[in-house]
Amino acid sequence: MPLQQDFKNLINLLDTGIIVVNAAQQILLWNPFIARITGISENLALGHSLDAIFNGSIDPALTDAIEQCSEMKLSRRLSQQLHPALLPLVQLNNEQTLHHSILVQPVVYQEQTACLLQISDVTSTVKREQHLRAAMEQIRYLAQHDSLTGLANRSLLVLELQKLCDLAAKTQQPFALLFVDLDGFKLVNDRYGHEAGDFVLKGLAERLKNALTHFSEGLGLAARLGGDEMVALLPNITSSDQALDFANHLCEVLAQPINWQEQSLQVGASIGIALWPKQGESPKALMKSADNAMYLAKARGKGQAMRALNT
């Protein structure tokens, strides 16, 4: 008996939830830690089943582990990663979910075969992992997007363009690449300063993204190559006329004035269009064809869209 009492005193000192249940899953031991985080005292818990104490909100994996422990004397560790809600536990300070893992082990307690449940609070570990994942996602986003406009950068454009080329080679579904160069942007930048230029770029990038999203039902990609050059990928294009219609619409959208500090700033856009596979079957070939077409649009008066000559 003194040994049993010493064991219980030791258990009571642990900053870990300890529950001992018999083969019928009736609670034989309920330490102060588990009493604190559940709000259920030892006197109320003893003799009751786990299922009754937790109102039937026990993960079936924990029930299985206890049965295997009782019947086959098997130990199991149930991790939070695989079983995020083994028991309905909350944190005392904010009532948010208490992330936990549970080790189930066979023991002899009060001269009978029983199962020991060690409940470990892994909330801080889970939060660190969540913060790390969020930081990694942020790093990945920054590595693939333009810091000023939020559009895809050249790296992501090349990646997605290659995917489109590979997919088109299998499905034979054409797509279009639009090379957009802003007309008159340098004049705005020189006259009103870089702050105004950045404001214009962000506004036009948003217009490009919105127009592309509406046209392609969210399947297209808008990218900024740098300076005043942007690119739009149009998947599932059925004809060059369809791409030209969108490019002409885009010229109109981008030419609308932008209000900045009581000033009305306006630039235009020259757009070159290349279609897979007529103007190229590789990212490099398509970019070159669209770039050449864009310069042709500039040579013919700017503010317009031109298809690559080999259409």
FIBATI-276147 format. One line per 10 residues: number of its first residue (from 1); for each residue x, y, z of C-alpha. Coordinates in steps of 0.2 Angstrom, whole numbers, plus 5000, padded with zeros to 4 digits. Example, Ala and Ser with C-alpha at 12.3 -4.5 7.8 and 13.67 -1.06 7.14 Angstrom:
2
1	5062 4978 5039  5068 4995 5036
! end
This chain:
311
1	5000 5000 5000  5014 5013 5004  5022 5009 4987  5005 5012 4979  5003 5028 4988  5021 5033 4983  5017 5029 4965  5001 5040 4965  5011 5054 4974  5023 5054 4960
11	5010 5053 4946  5002 5069 4954  5018 5079 4952  5019 5076 4933  5015 5090 4921  5007 5076 4910  4989 5070 4910  4989 5052 4917  4973 5041 4916  4973 5023 4921
21	4958 5012 4915  4953 4994 4917  4948 4982 4904  4930 4989 4904  4938 5007 4902  4932 5012 4919  4944 5026 4927  4955 5020 4941  4967 5035 4942  4964 5053 4936
31	4979 5064 4940  4978 5083 4944  4985 5088 4927  4970 5080 4918  4958 5086 4931  4964 5104 4928  4963 5104 4909  4946 5095 4909  4938 5104 4924  4933 5086 4931
41	4939 5082 4948  4946 5065 4952  4931 5061 4963  4919 5064 4949  4930 5054 4936  4934 5038 4946  4923 5023 4942  4916 5031 4927  4920 5026 4909  4930 5037 4898
51	4916 5037 4885  4904 5044 4899  4917 5057 4905  4920 5064 4888  4902 5062 4881  4906 5050 4868  4919 5062 4860  4934 5050 4860  4943 5046 4843  4940 5028 4838
61	4959 5026 4837  4961 5029 4855  4947 5016 4859  4955 5003 4848  4972 5007 4856  4965 5004 4874  4956 4988 4868  4973 4981 4861  4982 4986 4877  4969 4977 4887
71	4967 4961 4876  4985 4959 4869  4996 4969 4880  5001 4980 4866  5008 4998 4868  5004 5012 4856  5008 5030 4853  4995 5040 4845  5002 5056 4838  4994 5073 4836
81	4999 5073 4817  4989 5058 4813  4975 5060 4826  4972 5078 4829  4957 5076 4841  4960 5060 4852  4951 5068 4867  4941 5085 4867  4954 5095 4877  4956 5113 4878
91	4969 5125 4884  4965 5133 4901  4971 5151 4896  4961 5153 4880  4949 5138 4878  4957 5134 4861  4961 5116 4857  4974 5108 4867  4985 5098 4855  4990 5082 4862
101	4997 5065 4859  4994 5049 4870  5004 5034 4874  4994 5019 4879  5003 5006 4889  4998 4990 4899  5001 4991 4917  4996 4982 4933  4986 4994 4945  4977 4990 4961
111	4981 4972 4958  4972 4971 4941  4977 4972 4923  4975 4990 4917  4980 5003 4904  4990 5018 4907  4986 5033 4896  5000 5047 4896  4993 5063 4888  5007 5075 4883
121	5003 5093 4878  5011 5096 4862  5002 5113 4858  5019 5123 4858  5026 5111 4846  5011 5111 4834  5012 5130 4835  5030 5131 4830  5027 5119 4816  5012 5130 4810
131	5023 5145 4811  5037 5136 4801  5025 5131 4788  5018 5148 4786  5036 5155 4785  5040 5143 4772  5025 5147 4762  5029 5165 4763  5047 5162 4757  5040 5151 4743
141	5028 5165 4738  5041 5179 4738  5052 5168 4728  5039 5166 4714  5030 5183 4714  5034 5201 4710  5036 5211 4727  5028 5227 4720  5013 5220 4711  5010 5203 4718
151	5010 5196 4700  5020 5180 4696  5038 5184 4693  5049 5177 4678  5053 5161 4688  5035 5156 4691  5030 5161 4673  5043 5150 4665  5038 5136 4676  5019 5138 4672
161	5023 5141 4654  5032 5125 4653  5018 5115 4661  5006 5123 4648  5017 5118 4634  5018 5100 4641  5000 5099 4643  4996 5106 4626  5007 5093 4618  4997 5079 4626
171	4979 5087 4623  4983 5097 4607  4973 5112 4616  4980 5128 4610  4984 5143 4622  4990 5160 4620  5004 5171 4627  5002 5190 4628  5017 5201 4629  5012 5217 4637
181	5023 5233 4636  5017 5249 4644  5017 5265 4632  5022 5281 4641  5026 5274 4658  5044 5281 4658  5036 5298 4655  5025 5296 4670  5040 5289 4680  5051 5304 4676
191	5038 5317 4678  5030 5312 4694  5043 5301 4702  5045 5283 4707  5031 5283 4719  5019 5288 4706  5027 5275 4694  5025 5261 4707  5007 5266 4710  5003 5265 4692
201	5011 5249 4690  5002 5241 4705  4985 5248 4698  4988 5242 4680  4994 5225 4687  4978 5223 4696  4968 5228 4681  4977 5215 4671  4974 5201 4684  4956 5205 4685
211	4953 5205 4667  4962 5189 4665  4953 5181 4679  4936 5186 4671  4941 5180 4654  4949 5163 4659  4938 5160 4674  4953 5160 4685  4964 5148 4675  4976 5161 4667
221	4992 5168 4674  4997 5186 4675  5016 5190 4677  5028 5204 4678  5045 5202 4670  5052 5218 4677  5051 5237 4673  5035 5240 4663  5034 5223 4654  5020 5210 4659
231	5014 5194 4652  4997 5185 4652  4994 5167 4649  4977 5162 4641  4973 5143 4642  4960 5135 4632  4960 5147 4617  4951 5141 4602  4957 5154 4589  4969 5168 4587
241	4954 5180 4585  4948 5175 4602  4966 5180 4609  4965 5196 4599  4948 5201 4605  4954 5199 4623  4971 5209 4620  4961 5223 4612  4950 5224 4627  4965 5224 4638
251	4972 5239 4629  4957 5248 4633  4957 5243 4651  4975 5248 4654  4973 5264 4645  4960 5271 4657  4967 5285 4668  4973 5282 4686  4970 5295 4699  4986 5298 4710
261	4987 5313 4722  4974 5323 4713  4983 5319 4696  4976 5309 4682  4990 5298 4676  4988 5288 4660  4998 5276 4650  4994 5264 4636  4999 5246 4631  5006 5238 4616
271	5003 5219 4616  5010 5205 4606  5001 5189 4604  5008 5171 4601  4998 5155 4600  5004 5137 4604  5009 5128 4593  5009 5140 4578  5021 5153 4585  5031 5141 4595
281	5030 5124 4605  5042 5129 4618  5042 5143 4631  5057 5152 4623  5049 5151 4606  5033 5158 4612  5041 5172 4622  5051 5177 4606  5036 5177 4595  5025 5187 4607
291	5039 5199 4610  5042 5202 4591  5023 5205 4589  5023 5218 4603  5037 5228 4595  5027 5227 4579  5012 5234 4588  5023 5248 4594  5030 5252 4577  5012 5253 4570
301	5007 5267 4582  5007 5259 4600  4991 5257 4611  4986 5241 4601  4988 5222 4600  4996 5213 4586  4997 5194 4582  5014 5186 4578  5016 5187 4559  5017 5168 4556
311	4999 5166 4561
! end
